[in-house]
Amino acid sequence: MNASATSASSPSTPADASQDADAPDLSSLRVAVIGAGNMGGPVATCMIRAGVPGEQVLIVNSTPESSQRAADDLGARAADSREEALAGADVIVLGVKPYQIIDLLGEVGDAVGQDAVVLSLAAGVTLEAMENALPNGTAVVRAMPNTPIGIGEGVVALMSGSSVSAEQETLVRALFAEAGAVEEITEAQVHAVIGAAGSAPAFAYYAMEAMIEEAVRQGLKRPVATRLVAQTLRGAATMVLETGEHPAVLRSNVSSPGGTTVQGIAALDREGVRTGLAAAMEAAARSSKELSGE
Ligand SMILES: NC(=O)c1ccc[n+]([C@@H]2O[C@H](COP(=O)([O-])OP(=O)(O)OC[C@H]3O[C@@H](n4cnc5c(N)ncnc54)[C@H](OP(=O)(O)O)[C@@H]3O)[C@@H](O)[C@H]2O)c1
């Protein structure tokens, strides 16, 4: 591997990475992205933002035209073939659909360099299954990202296979330094992460949509309603992250006795919104377990 790395650490933010003198040098790293779609694309963007030169990020999609389109969009390079992308790749990102992963690994396994890290984004495909499909000792990491990583406001949960070194773990964290937040988890926790982060942007969009439409019904223009709701939710999330306070404390701070907010909260409780949110997360986690065959 071209990048040198030394230390693994706790959850990081972009600020951590930029201040870390031991951060790996990503400028000579070569990355192959097999499947730069809705998720592989933002992952490539993160890596380029983290410091991998775009011309060293080689994209392979299902057709040369699609590879070129994605590479142009991402500021990366389209590979002429899978072989070209894999030759000398330090990191191989698998952004294809879960059902394609094992067959793909069987096809490309021999072309994976000895020190390369295979980074799978696929839901439901275990580290063990991928390790079994690759030559012995191949370093495999699972990443469970969400789409806001493309704008530096996402979450990536990482799981390392049995052959991943501390240096490789540090490298992968550095590649996601511009993603938003990075968390290391066990594979058993991945289903909970899908409910809390992987599928959760869609839950947030659902809630925003409901709030915007009600604001419109009450007379606000849609663009104004959209800005008010989106900025308010961003502000609320930032308050939680920056104050470290439990959301219940922040909520109580803005709930005057007999005031407007407590009336709204009582309505949320009457309508079962808390139970509904928990049910949505539980359903996503259950579906993830089913995908894994658990
Ligand atoms: N979307 C999410 O929010 C999300 C979140 C977490 C994890 N994931 C995981 O990310 C992976 C991709 O999901 P996605 O939503 O990004 O799907 P997607 O948008 O359909 O992207 C799949 C990509 O794979 C490419 N592809 C298909 N067959 C290929 C082949 N034989 N060789 C090379 N490339 C090929 C496609 O290229 P063409 O466009 O040319 O067909 C496309 O770029 C899945 O494993 C999923 O579990 C997704």
The ligand as an ORCA input file, in Angstrom:
! r2SCAN-3c Opt
* xyz 0 1
  N     -28.288      3.777     -1.931
  C     -28.065      3.811     -0.626
  O     -28.564      4.665      0.122
  C     -27.134      2.783     -0.017
  C     -26.783      2.912      1.345
  C     -25.875      1.987      1.891
  C     -25.362      0.962      1.100
  N     -25.747      0.850     -0.206
  C     -25.171     -0.240     -0.997
  O     -24.535      0.325     -2.110
  C     -24.553     -0.613     -3.184
  C     -25.006      0.083     -4.440
  O     -26.309      0.581     -4.260
  P     -26.786      1.853     -5.092
  O     -28.016      2.340     -4.462
  O     -25.632      2.787     -5.272
  O     -27.106      1.165     -6.517
  P     -27.021      1.829     -7.966
  O     -27.272      3.290     -7.892
  O     -27.886      0.983     -8.833
  O     -25.496      1.616     -8.385
  C     -24.989      0.383     -8.782
  C     -23.789      0.647     -9.649
  O     -23.214     -0.611    -10.027
  C     -22.885     -0.545    -11.407
  N     -22.837     -1.901    -11.967
  C     -23.840     -2.773    -12.173
  N     -23.367     -3.927    -12.688
  C     -22.030     -3.767    -12.801
  C     -20.974     -4.599    -13.260
  N     -21.208     -5.828    -13.702
  N     -19.703     -4.093    -13.229
  C     -19.450     -2.840    -12.790
  N     -20.419     -2.011    -12.331
  C     -21.687     -2.471    -12.344
  C     -23.972      0.295    -12.009
  O     -23.533      0.795    -13.251
  P     -24.622      1.216    -14.385
  O     -25.246      2.459    -13.877
  O     -23.762      1.389    -15.576
  O     -25.570      0.058    -14.487
  C     -24.112      1.388    -10.941
  O     -23.144      2.386    -11.130
  C     -25.481     -1.748     -2.798
  O     -24.718     -2.880     -2.495
  C     -26.196     -1.220     -1.573
  O     -26.479     -2.256     -0.645
  C     -26.606      1.736     -0.788
*
